[in-house]
Amino acid sequence: MNEKFSKTPLYNLLNAMKVVDRSKFIAVTMTPKLGYSISTTWYTADGLFHWLCKLDPNPWADKNFEEHLTILHLATHCREYPVELIEKYKKLQ
């Protein structure tokens, strides 16, 4: 891919969010439901986003995963998040 990073649905979702908001999504667990073949937990969604940016191509990304991820997908993989951010980012759906 000629772009700086391979875009995955999870990358696209996190990239559309403000940094301060990504930091409020706590204990994000990556799973195949988010398009990756690993199960690991990141302290914040912002930390996860920076990790995604460092690995290109990402060896754990499911190349066949094409599901459009929404803020609700992210929230179900977090231990803690502000409910008001769900409303704020519902428009990304």
TORVEXSE-250136 format. One record per residue (C-alpha): x, y, z. Coordinates in nm, 4 decimals. Layout:
<recs>
+----------+----------+----------+
!        x !        y !        z !
+----------+----------+----------+
!        X !        Y !        Z !
...
+----------+----------+----------+
</recs>
This chain:
<recs>
+----------+----------+----------+
!        x !        y !        z !
+----------+----------+----------+
!   0.0000 !   0.0000 !   0.0000 !
!   0.1391 !   0.3429 !  -0.0895 !
!  -0.0198 !   0.5228 !   0.2037 !
!   0.1714 !   0.5638 !   0.5280 !
!  -0.0416 !   0.3107 !   0.7185 !
!  -0.2564 !   0.0194 !   0.6133 !
!  -0.6083 !   0.1250 !   0.6972 !
!  -0.8138 !  -0.1277 !   0.8888 !
!  -1.1690 !  -0.0719 !   1.0152 !
!  -1.0373 !  -0.0334 !   1.3709 !
!  -0.7702 !   0.2135 !   1.2603 !
!  -1.0309 !   0.4148 !   1.0699 !
!  -1.2627 !   0.4291 !   1.3709 !
!  -0.9914 !   0.5374 !   1.6124 !
!  -0.8471 !   0.7861 !   1.3643 !
!  -1.1877 !   0.9570 !   1.3379 !
!  -1.1907 !   1.0235 !   1.7127 !
!  -1.0209 !   1.3056 !   1.9017 !
!  -0.7112 !   1.2073 !   2.0994 !
!  -0.8645 !   1.3227 !   2.4267 !
!  -1.1696 !   1.1045 !   2.3618 !
!  -0.9646 !   0.7974 !   2.2641 !
!  -0.7866 !   0.8317 !   2.5976 !
!  -1.1154 !   0.7914 !   2.7848 !
!  -1.1824 !   0.4415 !   2.6499 !
!  -1.0083 !   0.2279 !   2.9124 !
!  -0.8882 !  -0.1337 !   2.8926 !
!  -0.9559 !  -0.2025 !   2.5260 !
!  -0.9257 !  -0.5721 !   2.4425 !
!  -0.8452 !  -0.6544 !   2.0825 !
!  -1.0152 !  -0.9650 !   1.9491 !
!  -1.1043 !  -1.1121 !   1.6101 !
!  -1.4338 !  -0.9196 !   1.6347 !
!  -1.2270 !  -0.6024 !   1.5887 !
!  -1.0376 !  -0.7491 !   1.2941 !
!  -0.7214 !  -0.8792 !   1.4609 !
!  -0.6066 !  -1.2325 !   1.5317 !
!  -0.4711 !  -1.1517 !   1.8770 !
!  -0.6320 !  -1.1040 !   2.2130 !
!  -0.4466 !  -0.8392 !   2.4080 !
!  -0.5587 !  -0.5460 !   2.6202 !
!  -0.4421 !  -0.1868 !   2.5885 !
!  -0.4761 !   0.0619 !   2.8717 !
!  -0.6486 !   0.3156 !   2.6447 !
!  -0.7815 !   0.3279 !   2.2913 !
!  -0.5242 !   0.6003 !   2.2226 !
!  -0.2404 !   0.3651 !   2.3161 !
!  -0.3917 !   0.1033 !   2.0881 !
!  -0.4139 !   0.3589 !   1.8061 !
!  -0.0442 !   0.4466 !   1.8393 !
!   0.0453 !   0.0780 !   1.8304 !
!  -0.1597 !   0.0340 !   1.5131 !
!   0.0296 !   0.3236 !   1.3560 !
!   0.3685 !   0.1660 !   1.4294 !
!   0.3011 !  -0.1664 !   1.2594 !
!   0.2574 !  -0.1531 !   0.8859 !
!   0.1736 !  -0.4010 !   0.7656 !
!   0.0280 !  -0.5318 !   1.0879 !
!   0.0920 !  -0.9067 !   1.1020 !
!  -0.2125 !  -0.9623 !   1.3274 !
!  -0.4622 !  -0.7758 !   1.1082 !
!  -0.7205 !  -0.9952 !   0.9394 !
!  -0.6814 !  -0.8944 !   0.5750 !
!  -1.0311 !  -1.0253 !   0.4977 !
!  -1.2046 !  -0.8299 !   0.7749 !
!  -1.4271 !  -0.5686 !   0.6102 !
!  -1.6908 !  -0.5037 !   0.8747 !
!  -1.7616 !  -0.1369 !   0.9370 !
!  -1.6822 !  -0.0828 !   1.3043 !
!  -1.8776 !   0.1675 !   1.5100 !
!  -1.8277 !   0.3284 !   1.8473 !
!  -2.0544 !   0.0595 !   1.9916 !
!  -1.8142 !  -0.2113 !   1.8750 !
!  -1.5306 !  -0.0304 !   2.0506 !
!  -1.7340 !   0.0204 !   2.3673 !
!  -1.8167 !  -0.3499 !   2.3957 !
!  -1.4440 !  -0.4244 !   2.4014 !
!  -1.3664 !  -0.1716 !   2.6776 !
!  -1.3890 !  -0.2099 !   3.0516 !
!  -1.4750 !   0.1580 !   3.0985 !
!  -1.5862 !   0.4482 !   2.8778 !
!  -1.7902 !   0.7679 !   2.9122 !
!  -2.1465 !   0.7091 !   2.7945 !
!  -2.1668 !   1.0612 !   2.6531 !
!  -1.8971 !   0.9736 !   2.3985 !
!  -2.1194 !   0.7032 !   2.2546 !
!  -2.3718 !   0.9688 !   2.1565 !
!  -2.0985 !   1.2003 !   2.0309 !
!  -1.9539 !   0.9394 !   1.7950 !
!  -2.2716 !   0.7620 !   1.6835 !
!  -2.2556 !   0.9731 !   1.3683 !
!  -1.9520 !   0.7702 !   1.2597 !
!  -2.1890 !   0.4805 !   1.1985 !
+----------+----------+----------+
</recs>
